[in-house]
Amino acid sequence: MSLWVDKYRPRSLDDLHYHHGLSARLKALAASGDFPHMLFYGPSGAGKKTRIAGTLLELFGKGAEKLKIDQRVFLTPTKRKLDVNIVQSNYHIEITPSEVGNYDRVVIQEILKEIAQTQQVDLNAKQRFKVVVIHEADALTRDAQAALRRTMEKYMSNMRLILCANSTSKLIAPIRSRCLLMRVAAPNAEEMQTVLDYVAKREGFAIPGDTVKLIAEDSEGNLRKAILVLEALKMQNPDLSARDLSIAKPDWETYCHKVADMIVQEQTPARVMEVRAKLYELLSHCIPPTVVLKTIAEKVVEQVDEALKADIMHWAAIYVRALPSVLSLRGAARIEARMRVGNKKIFHLEAWVVKVMSLYKNFFFDIDMDGFDD
Amino acid sequence: MSFFQPKQSRAAQKQAVDIQHQPWVEKYRPKTIDDVSAQEHTVAVLRKTLTSTNLPHMLFYGPPGTGKTSTILALARQLFGPDNFRSRVLELNASDERGISIVREKIKNFARQTPRAQAVASDGKTYPCPPYKIIILDEADSMTQDAQAALRRIMELYARITRFCLVCNYVTRIIEPLASRCSKFRFKPLDPASTSARLAQIASAENVPVTPETVDALISTSQGDLRRAITYLQSASRLALASTPPTDITPRDIQEIAGVVPDGVIEDFAVALGIERVHGDGMDVDVDDSGRVKAKGFEGVKRKVKGVIREGYSASQLISQLHDHVVAHPTLTPRQKTRCALAFAEADKALCDGADEELWILEVALRIHRAMNS
């Protein structure tokens, strides 16, 4: 039995519940035979991959759904072996090159050239070209992106690329200018409600309107999360009446909220030490420091005075920049940048905590803190 | 003979299909250096080399889409003709492995071969075909320092029989010893007049009806990058043709393809941050005025930011457009503009470093909000 998210994932472009304009465009493009390179971008859970799968189905017919998983071994110039998982059908191939971190360039070069230089052998195929889907394209290193540039132009007759990214900010301009950009916005509240209702109906139960609203608000435009939450709720209390319903937060999130409460309650060096222990706990469970900082900051901001909110967010933004995010670690050039911005996460998290505490104290007791401002 | 007959015709047919589906960027690549748009100075110098058949080592640099690769390819084609092109020109770009070992083996081997004497050209024309070969190193700024250093001596040793042409975006990434061995040509961004002339030429050749407003939109979104303008035009015409019934290309289509945030959204966002609305622009007929109220306090700004993020617009694009909006604003005081500009600059840096998008958009929004209220 599969999760509802997968079970009720729309298979074709016609089944999609929202962004009908976009679906119509994709369909028309697939039918025209003149298919460009594409870049799908939008927040997570908005339905990018579903739309890509739908487009592939439209392009190649049922054959695109027969997937097999392959493991390929690549050899870097320094003779290191890389294992990469590849999902492929007869007509397309899906890769996530950012899996191999710094060496994604090798994977891009090898795979793309291999695909690009072989022609479609199946005479019954609907299209002459093959499609390469690259997931998490915004996590590609600069080198890998540069390697894409000329390949995208040169082998256009044999291959089309579909890139999938959360934001176009991290893609270099030459790539963006070679693709047809497809923005997949997150569904709004009504659209989410229709989808949730649809899932419920297919499962054979009805959900009260209040519950739907609650789920839609809580998931903040992430449809995948919404459906997962719905399924979890259904498991917990089958009648789904909205009165005593609470959406279970992940453990780390409640933990973050606890930290936020601690910061607001008391501002002493002893409390800083307690917070530090909690932060270490979070980091050791592999929660990305950026996410930790953001969640705590949002929770703290809810509890403090209006005048302080902007300041707290300001410092959160300053310290989040200093944090080595997962993305900025990639790429040889970025390593250097990482050295500059610092690579000990706890320093920055803690600095922020202390900053917030001092701001807070300053605000209430009006202590003169001029000397500490910078 | 009859055995080969059908094969030939099929090959010919395939060729025709390929040309039809070629990207226009490739299809309309300049065939001779005289076709190159807007780089009069460079073209004038290179035309001399055609008659004198002597060529220095060259370094082409400039922003993307200004015709660097096109110029050198056209020049090589004019010098050697189609037959000798393969044996006399080696083109390496970032999609090829270009580490130090390749420089030592492939480039060196190619550089040391003595070119053969000119064969009679098959198309009956005579080409100058000077007694040297050309090695084109496209996207040379992505070569490692070591690889560049290895080139130094090679360039001098085989200068008699081989010319190098380095093509790059950032001349500062080329090590000084290499740069000083080349004569540098700067490619400047295309002026609107040449861009629109070229676009009009392509549009008429492809039978695409374009209005002057569409051309203006193309020019303003592409910012002197001809390749981007042509790609957008092709994508837009694909979309227009694919929809039923075929529609005309509107400036809005171009903006959507280019990933530009609609003016209405930017204006809306700016109003929410407390920037007064600019009266008298007729651009936003499709957005109603109901949502345009100044956001109240921190929560209002935060909600607005969340909304914009959910729409899936790219953060860097949003910031650059907001910047344009603020800088061109008629009533803000210089002090306010300066404060906003500072916020934009810091956010841009942070986004480049891979910081969290939502947090930084929020930071920018809060700082502008504060600047407007002080």
Chai-1 contact restraints between the chains, C-beta under 6 A:
chainA,res_idxA,chainB,res_idxB,connection_type,confidence,min_distance_angstrom,max_distance_angstrom,comment,restraint_id
A,A28,B,A242,contact,1.0,0.0,6.0,A-B,restraint_1
A,A28,B,S243,contact,1.0,0.0,6.0,A-B,restraint_2
A,L29,B,A242,contact,1.0,0.0,6.0,A-B,restraint_3
A,S32,B,A242,contact,1.0,0.0,6.0,A-B,restraint_4
A,D34,B,H21,contact,1.0,0.0,6.0,A-B,restraint_5
A,D34,B,R238,contact,1.0,0.0,6.0,A-B,restraint_6
A,P36,B,S235,contact,1.0,0.0,6.0,A-B,restraint_7
A,G42,B,G312,contact,1.0,0.0,6.0,A-B,restraint_8
A,P43,B,G312,contact,1.0,0.0,6.0,A-B,restraint_9
A,P77,B,G99,contact,1.0,0.0,6.0,A-B,restraint_10
A,A146,B,A94,contact,1.0,0.0,6.0,A-B,restraint_11
A,A146,B,E139,contact,1.0,0.0,6.0,A-B,restraint_12
A,A146,B,S142,contact,1.0,0.0,6.0,A-B,restraint_13
A,A147,B,A94,contact,1.0,0.0,6.0,A-B,restraint_14
A,A147,B,S95,contact,1.0,0.0,6.0,A-B,restraint_15
A,R150,B,N93,contact,1.0,0.0,6.0,A-B,restraint_16
A,R150,B,S95,contact,1.0,0.0,6.0,A-B,restraint_17
A,T151,B,S95,contact,1.0,0.0,6.0,A-B,restraint_18
A,M156,B,P23,contact,1.0,0.0,6.0,A-B,restraint_19
A,S157,B,D18,contact,1.0,0.0,6.0,A-B,restraint_20
A,S167,B,S314,contact,1.0,0.0,6.0,A-B,restraint_21
A,S167,B,E357,contact,1.0,0.0,6.0,A-B,restraint_22
A,T168,B,G259,contact,1.0,0.0,6.0,A-B,restraint_23
A,T168,B,S314,contact,1.0,0.0,6.0,A-B,restraint_24
A,S169,B,S314,contact,1.0,0.0,6.0,A-B,restraint_25
A,S169,B,A315,contact,1.0,0.0,6.0,A-B,restraint_26
A,S169,B,S316,contact,1.0,0.0,6.0,A-B,restraint_27
A,S169,B,L351,contact,1.0,0.0,6.0,A-B,restraint_28
A,P174,B,P64,contact,1.0,0.0,6.0,A-B,restraint_29
A,S177,B,R228,contact,1.0,0.0,6.0,A-B,restraint_30
A,S177,B,T231,contact,1.0,0.0,6.0,A-B,restraint_31
A,L180,B,S235,contact,1.0,0.0,6.0,A-B,restraint_32
A,L181,B,I257,contact,1.0,0.0,6.0,A-B,restraint_33
A,L181,B,G259,contact,1.0,0.0,6.0,A-B,restraint_34
A,R183,B,G312,contact,1.0,0.0,6.0,A-B,restraint_35
A,A185,B,E311,contact,1.0,0.0,6.0,A-B,restraint_36
A,A185,B,G312,contact,1.0,0.0,6.0,A-B,restraint_37
A,A186,B,R310,contact,1.0,0.0,6.0,A-B,restraint_38
A,G221,B,R310,contact,1.0,0.0,6.0,A-B,restraint_39
A,T290,B,D356,contact,1.0,0.0,6.0,A-B,restraint_40
A,K294,B,L359,contact,1.0,0.0,6.0,A-B,restraint_41
A,E306,B,G297,contact,1.0,0.0,6.0,A-B,restraint_42
A,K309,B,F298,contact,1.0,0.0,6.0,A-B,restraint_43
A,A310,B,L366,contact,1.0,0.0,6.0,A-B,restraint_44
A,M313,B,L362,contact,1.0,0.0,6.0,A-B,restraint_45
A,M313,B,L366,contact,1.0,0.0,6.0,A-B,restraint_46
A,H314,B,E363,contact,1.0,0.0,6.0,A-B,restraint_47
A,A317,B,L359,contact,1.0,0.0,6.0,A-B,restraint_48
A,A317,B,W360,contact,1.0,0.0,6.0,A-B,restraint_49
A,A317,B,E363,contact,1.0,0.0,6.0,A-B,restraint_50
A,V320,B,A355,contact,1.0,0.0,6.0,A-B,restraint_51
A,V320,B,D356,contact,1.0,0.0,6.0,A-B,restraint_52
A,V320,B,L359,contact,1.0,0.0,6.0,A-B,restraint_53
A,R321,B,A350,contact,1.0,0.0,6.0,A-B,restraint_54
A,R321,B,A355,contact,1.0,0.0,6.0,A-B,restraint_55
A,S325,B,G354,contact,1.0,0.0,6.0,A-B,restraint_56
A,L327,B,G354,contact,1.0,0.0,6.0,A-B,restraint_57
A,S328,B,D353,contact,1.0,0.0,6.0,A-B,restraint_58
A,S328,B,G354,contact,1.0,0.0,6.0,A-B,restraint_59
